[in-house]
Amino acid sequence: MQKQVIEFDDEAVGALMSEDNGFRFLAVKYGVWSLDGRLFSDPSEARHAVKVLLSKPASGSMPPASFWVPGDGDPSRSQFRWNAVSAVPSLNSENRV
């Protein structure tokens, strides 16, 4: 198993785990939590995504991490199949409460 630490401003924010078809990002800081589980084609793509995400100005409130639903521009559902413990909520209106 090959892994690489991803840093931003000299602080570890995540790690990349090598897979057959790319590199899986594992977040270790809340600021990059939205990238957790995402598959990247190479480490430089992951570093760029971290830089873009952490360079954005801070918003006034934190989004609820436990109830994230994919939207436009977010990773596809197929990128999250590896983590059966935390299933991605369905966008199907029949399943909403």
DRENDO-1510 file (C-alpha; in Angstrom, 1 decimal, always signed):
<recs>
REC; n; res; u; v; w
REC; 1; MET; +0.0; +0.0; +0.0 .
REC; 2; GLN; +1.5; +3.3; -1.1 .
REC; 3; LYS; +0.4; +6.6; +0.5 .
REC; 4; GLN; +1.3; +10.2; +0.3 .
REC; 5; VAL; +0.7; +13.0; +2.7 .
REC; 6; ILE; -0.9; +16.2; +1.3 .
REC; 7; GLU; +0.0; +19.4; +3.1 .
REC; 8; PHE; -1.3; +23.0; +2.9 .
REC; 9; ASP; +0.7; +25.8; +4.5 .
REC; 10; ASP; +3.1; +23.2; +6.1 .
REC; 11; GLU; +0.2; +21.4; +7.8 .
REC; 12; ALA; -1.0; +17.8; +6.9 .
REC; 13; VAL; -4.6; +18.0; +5.7 .
REC; 14; GLY; -5.0; +14.6; +4.0 .
REC; 15; ALA; -3.4; +11.5; +2.5 .
REC; 16; LEU; -3.6; +9.8; -0.8 .
REC; 17; MET; -3.9; +6.1; -1.0 .
REC; 18; SER; -2.8; +4.5; -4.3 .
REC; 19; GLU; -5.5; +2.4; -6.1 .
REC; 20; ASP; -5.5; +0.6; -9.5 .
REC; 21; ASN; -7.3; +3.5; -11.2 .
REC; 22; GLY; -5.9; +6.6; -9.3 .
REC; 23; PHE; -5.4; +8.0; -5.8 .
REC; 24; ARG; -8.1; +8.1; -3.1 .
REC; 25; PHE; -8.0; +11.2; -0.9 .
REC; 26; LEU; -8.5; +10.7; +2.9 .
REC; 27; ALA; -9.2; +13.9; +4.7 .
REC; 28; VAL; -7.7; +14.6; +8.2 .
REC; 29; LYS; -8.8; +18.2; +8.6 .
REC; 30; TYR; -12.3; +19.6; +8.4 .
REC; 31; GLY; -11.4; +22.2; +5.8 .
REC; 32; VAL; -10.9; +19.5; +3.2 .
REC; 33; TRP; -13.7; +17.1; +4.3 .
REC; 34; SER; -15.6; +17.7; +1.1 .
REC; 35; LEU; -12.7; +15.9; -0.8 .
REC; 36; ASP; -12.7; +12.9; +1.5 .
REC; 37; GLY; -13.1; +9.7; -0.6 .
REC; 38; ARG; -12.6; +11.5; -3.9 .
REC; 39; LEU; -10.6; +9.7; -6.6 .
REC; 40; PHE; -7.9; +11.7; -8.3 .
REC; 41; SER; -5.9; +10.7; -11.4 .
REC; 42; ASP; -2.6; +11.9; -9.9 .
REC; 43; PRO; -1.2; +13.6; -6.8 .
REC; 44; SER; -0.9; +17.0; -8.4 .
REC; 45; GLU; -4.6; +17.0; -9.2 .
REC; 46; ALA; -5.3; +16.4; -5.5 .
REC; 47; ARG; -2.9; +19.1; -4.3 .
REC; 48; HIS; -4.5; +21.5; -6.7 .
REC; 49; ALA; -8.0; +20.7; -5.4 .
REC; 50; VAL; -6.8; +21.2; -1.8 .
REC; 51; LYS; -5.2; +24.5; -2.7 .
REC; 52; VAL; -8.4; +25.8; -4.4 .
REC; 53; LEU; -10.6; +24.7; -1.6 .
REC; 54; LEU; -8.5; +26.1; +1.2 .
REC; 55; SER; -7.8; +29.4; -0.6 .
REC; 56; LYS; -11.5; +30.3; -0.7 .
REC; 57; PRO; -12.6; +33.0; +1.8 .
REC; 58; ALA; -14.2; +31.5; +4.9 .
REC; 59; SER; -18.0; +31.5; +4.9 .
REC; 60; GLY; -20.2; +32.6; +7.8 .
REC; 61; SER; -21.3; +29.1; +8.8 .
REC; 62; MET; -20.1; +25.5; +8.5 .
REC; 63; PRO; -22.2; +23.1; +6.4 .
REC; 64; PRO; -23.6; +20.0; +8.1 .
REC; 65; ALA; -21.0; +17.3; +7.3 .
REC; 66; SER; -23.2; +14.4; +8.2 .
REC; 67; PHE; -26.0; +15.2; +5.7 .
REC; 68; TRP; -24.1; +16.1; +2.6 .
REC; 69; VAL; -25.8; +15.5; -0.7 .
REC; 70; PRO; -23.8; +15.7; -3.9 .
REC; 71; GLY; -24.6; +18.7; -6.1 .
REC; 72; ASP; -23.3; +20.2; -9.3 .
REC; 73; GLY; -19.5; +20.0; -9.5 .
REC; 74; ASP; -19.2; +17.5; -6.6 .
REC; 75; PRO; -17.7; +14.0; -6.9 .
REC; 76; SER; -20.0; +11.4; -8.4 .
REC; 77; ARG; -21.7; +8.8; -6.2 .
REC; 78; SER; -19.5; +6.1; -7.8 .
REC; 79; GLN; -16.4; +7.6; -6.1 .
REC; 80; PHE; -17.9; +6.9; -2.7 .
REC; 81; ARG; -18.7; +3.1; -3.1 .
REC; 82; TRP; -15.5; +2.2; -1.3 .
REC; 83; ASN; -16.9; +3.4; +2.0 .
REC; 84; ALA; -20.0; +1.3; +2.8 .
REC; 85; VAL; -20.3; +2.7; +6.3 .
REC; 86; SER; -21.2; +6.2; +5.3 .
REC; 87; ALA; -23.6; +5.9; +2.5 .
REC; 88; VAL; -24.4; +9.0; +0.4 .
REC; 89; PRO; -28.1; +10.0; +0.8 .
REC; 90; SER; -30.3; +9.5; -2.2 .
REC; 91; LEU; -31.4; +12.4; -4.3 .
REC; 92; ASN; -34.5; +10.5; -5.2 .
REC; 93; SER; -37.5; +12.4; -3.8 .
REC; 94; GLU; -39.3; +9.2; -2.9 .
REC; 95; ASN; -36.7; +8.6; -0.1 .
REC; 96; ARG; -36.9; +12.0; +1.5 .
REC; 97; VAL; -38.6; +12.5; +4.8 .
</recs>
